[in-house]
Amino acid sequence: MRPLLISLIAACCLSGCKAKDVSVTSAPKTPAAAASKRGLSWTLPAGWREEAGEGMRFATLLAGPVGQAYEVSVIRLDGEAGGALANVNRWRGQLGLPPIDAAGLDKTTRRLETPAGPALFVDLSGRADSGAPQRMLVAMLPQGASTWFFKMVAPGPALKRYAPGFKLLLASLRPSA
């Protein structure tokens, strides 16, 4: 019985299907610039590039020359995504800064008007784990049932150079279908 079963399995495997045409379809991974922003659109500052996101990132924006560019992470999360105070304290912790309370939040953040609605803007300076000075620019933008985050971290002098472009990016945020 066992040799017969093995023979039948071998015959099925070796015969395969009789289809002569095999088609393979591949779809290139399109950058977020070409894809729907699912509710939010933006215009890149001159010289910036955009790549499709991976994992939590919706997109990665690159400011600066190839190989030396600084990233702007674009993340979209459901709901309030923990709220402003919790997020600001997390970012402060990433720069070695102590947490703040609600009163400190008002002093640390400012409201930034965009065509997509008001965003919470944060400009923090501190030190990375390595001890090197770092600066972080972040915008939180509630949009429908989601919150969008635009975050750029770089050494202070580099971020000073790209901060105007970051602000232009935020000023270009607009709702899309």
Protein Blocks (a to p, Z undefined) as FASTA:
>chain_A
ZZmmmmmmmmmmmnopabfbdcddddddddfklmcehhpacdddehiacdddehjblbdc
dedjehiaccddddddehjlnpjklmmmmmmmmnopacddfklmmmmpccdddfkbpcdd
dddddddfkopacddddddddehjbccdddddddfklmmmmmmmmmmmmmmgccdZZ
